[in-house]
């Protein structure tokens, strides 16, 4: 059996690198902003605070990579491929860690299942938290950008299904979104992405209907949406699941039915929340809900500006 050779990350960010011929493709087979989301960026602040390359706080102190997350465990179960971000050689790999998140047995194996690729000119990419049994390459193998390395999983030190991509040059961490030594916010440095993903400061992972406020575990599993609801459902509840919440953000939940508005709920987040869900609804007051189309609208607003919106429709008969 091939022995694992996943490498530890260093803390120091490299200084400004200038123009580079080394470019990265998206390392995951999904549509950003729809079927996957960037939940955490590299922490650019050398102190105890968190600053991403936009001088936002999408991440946490000391984070050394980019996290491409899937909305739910059901999405992970269906299978989402992890792709080589550039041409390279497989330097090391590990497989066989269960997809159960952090446990005592994963101590020292925080990356979980993963692959390390060596590229030209001292560059290296590391792919973490991959699905157990999914690694599709071998150590020493020469591969091209876009090659399937495995699938997104929940192995190692993670609370949600995602791919953690770390980029290093000569062993030191590099933020692929901005090669400058520290973000200036009004004058970003060069990006290493061939087609740079848009920055999303937070957003909605999913929405749905239920006959009651769902369990958070069901929301994260992907089983909380019960639409279409039966006409005699005791209640009609609309919920949202989101990431990147800031203290003061306003969450809006609206439900419109064939006879008008049924739910119009607004709540302010009392604190920063990396991931959260909210729900609002109304009880059945007659023998049945009116037949027709029902539309749930979820909105996340920050400092008066809408940063994410999602709609979900269902038909009650």
Helices and strands as residue ranges (DSSP letters): E 37-40, E 66-69, H 73-78, E 81-83, E 88-94, G 104-106, E 113-118, G 120-122, E 123-130, E 142-143, E 148-151, E 162-169, E 172-173, E 203-210, H 216-221, E 235-245, E 250-257, E 260-268, E 273-283, E 292-302, E 305-316
